[in-house]
Amino acid sequence: MLNNHSHFSLLEYYLNHSDKLNWVLATIVNKEGSSYRSPGAIMLVNNLGQSHGLVSGGCLEANIVLHAKKVFDNEQAHYVEYDMLEEDGYAAELGVGCKGKIGVLLQYVTAAHQRLLAMLFKRMQTGETSYLQQTFLTVEAAKKSLNAIDLFDNVGQLLMSTDQAQESIENDALSEMIKLNKAHSHIVLGQSELSFTKISAPTNLWIFGGGSDAIPLVTMAAQMGWRVTVVDHRSSYARSSSFKHAADIFRIHPDDFSQTAQFKQLDAAVLMTHNLNLDAAWLRLLHENKVAKYIGLLGPMERRHNVESLADISDITWLTRHVNGPVGLDIGGELPESIALSILAQCHSVLHNRSALALSGHFINS
């Protein structure tokens, strides 16, 4: 299951600014009915009143910043519920469109939290899955526990806790969540209510070809919180000054790739070298590794046939299932920005197993 909450980009920003300001971490820990964001979504608020990330469609964030001020004042966690069904509630005053209830836990970020978040970020960098445990409701005597976060690995072993008194525990609820591959669990344990959130690695997009038309694709993907790698051996392509949002830039020819490097984390790939032989060589390597869930191939159908022929891949089932060419959705437009939007929309739908059809259920222009 792919991470859909942009934890990676938010944590990257936080860790680059954590020493300069004080911070509050706001997390959706439970939900009833419909809401814009799901449990696990986070935002960060600093002591200047600046916020990063969203836990709603943008309607509740200002109020969360106000609640964060209280957390900064007493350095204690605070839990707040937003019920969109209450006629006299804050959410109703805003005319919020969704009809549900979300609970948001605001936690004061200490040095221990910073270390835990740094470990979580490092695990995401290396493609490891983690789980966060947060208590959001408990008896008055245990209110201090609301500021604690526990970090577990992909088999449920405790890696780190912001509570120094915490010991490694066996939690049946977490084990069951891992077994069922659930993204979130809300459980009641004694007199406390806990939230468990699965944190996966960011979506890793590899773009083969560093021409100018790839720049908006890299930029848009990075804005979505994806980790983007650009590959191009040609000296006048994939310049770092143009691809500032790329996490990595590899200057390597496909003939040398298998000897000197290997695909590590790769969820999706787009072939856009504008060279038949290079696209074919990269497609052949992608077939050998068989890790990409989505492969986009730029150009018309005739070009796709030529690339597949040069790649000499007889695995028709694999080609049909994974290669999307001509790449993208039919949204119109021929500028690089429009093409990038088309490609990312198709890629996103494939990775999240969606139809890419209109949510209204009908074609608007019919």
Beta strands, then each sheet from edge to edge (+ up, - down):
strand 1: 23-33
strand 2: 42-46
strand 3: 51-52
strand 4: 78-83
strand 5: 100-108
strand 6: 130-137
strand 7: 149-152
strand 8: 158-161
strand 9: 184-189
strand 10: 192-199
strand 11: 204-208
strand 12: 227-231
strand 13: 248-250
strand 14: 268-271
strand 15: 294-297
strand 16: 323-324
sheet 1: 3+ 2- 1+ 5- 4+
sheet 2: 8+ 7- 6+ 10- 9+
sheet 3: 13+ 12+ 11+ 14+ 15+ 16+
end
